[in-house]
Amino acid sequence: MGCDIHPYLEYRKPGFPLWWGWQVGIDRNYDLFRAMGLEQRGSPEIKPVVSIRGLPLDLSYECEQGWERWKADAHNPSWLTFLEFNAALRASHPSHSKQTASVTAKIIAIAMFEFVSQGYEVRLVFWWDN
């Protein structure tokens, strides 16, 4: 049985109370999942960038709706900033790894960079299911 991720890219202007977001896709990559905090999967040599944090209290409407649909089967909800997600991408494909970061994960990192460069706060909120 595989493990899939349910990621939502969220952004807001600094100081604004509401986040906007939408669901994005990341291909199954256990080394990346481990670098994002899911220590039960991936190469043991890869260290998580951060520990599992739980969901932020101020989820976007879109993410909150997704969580409501999946929470019965979801586990290890968390979130990463732009810098943390980039660090997870780098950590997930060291020279000894057989997996590489997916194109979709790289596109998400580029989108996060674009939001940051325009002055937005950005984060990737996610959970997994089995």
N, C-alpha and C positions, 0 to 999 in steps of 0.2 A: 504494500500500500504506500502510495506516495504522499508527499507533503506539499501543499500549494500555498502561495502567499496571496493575500488580498490587500494590495497597496492603494492608498489614496494620496495624491499630491495636493497639498493645501497651501494657500498663500493668503497674505493680507498686507495692507499698508501698516507700517509701524504705528502703534497707538490706537489702531482701529480694533474694536472688540470682536468683530466677526471674522471667521476664516471662510474662504471659498475653496471648493475642492472638487475633484473628480477622480473616479477610479481609473487607475492605469494598470498596465500589465507588466509583470516580470516573469520571465521563463523560469522553470524549476532549475535551481542551481544551489545545491546543498552547501557548497563552499561559501557562496555569497550569503545564504541564509545564516550560516554559522557566524560570519563576520558581522551580520546585522543583529546577532544576539541569540540565535537559536542553537544552543550548544549541543543539542542532541543529534544534529546532522552535520555532515561535512567532515573534512580532514581535521583530525585533532591538533595538527600543527597551527591551524588558523585560530587566532585569538579574536574574540568579539570586540568590536570597536567600543560598544557600550553594553551594559547589562540591560535586560528587558525592563522597561519603564512603566508598562501599563499604558492605557489610553490617556491622552490629554483630557482635561475637564472641558475644554472649549472646542470640541470637534466641529467641523463644518457640518452643515445639514446633510450633505451627500454622504459623508463618512459615517455620520450617526445612523443614517438609514441603512447603510451597508452593514454596520455593526449589529443593528437590530435583527437583520435577516440571518446573520451568521453566528451570533454569540453563543448559541447552544452547542455548536460544533467547533468553535474557534478556540485557539489557545495562544498564549504568549503575546498579547497585544503590546505594541510598542511604537516608537517613532524615532526618526533621525532628522537632524538638520542637514543642510546641503553639505557642509564640510564632513560631517560624520558619514553620510552616504557615500561621498567620494572616497573616504578612507576605507569604508567597507568594500567598495569596488576594487581598490588597489590591493587590499589584504586578501581578497577572495581568489586572486589568480597569481600567486607566487610561481616561481619557475617550476616547482615540483608538482603543482596541481595539474590534474588532467582536465579540469573545467576552466572555461574562460567566461568573463562577464558577457552577458547577452547583449545584443544590439538594443533591445528594449530598455534594459537597465542603463545603458550608456545614454540613450535618448532622454530618459528621465533625468539623469544627471545634467544633461545639457539644458533641459527645460528649467530645472532648479537654478542653474547658473544664470539663466536669462532673467528669472524673477529677482534674484539677488542683485544682479547688475542694474536693475531698474528700481532698486530701493525697497523691494518687498521683503517681508519675512516669509520663509518657505520651510516646509517640513514634509517628510514622508511618513504617514501614519499607516500601520499595517498590523495584520495578524495572520496566523496560519491555520490551516485545517488539515486533517488527515483523511 
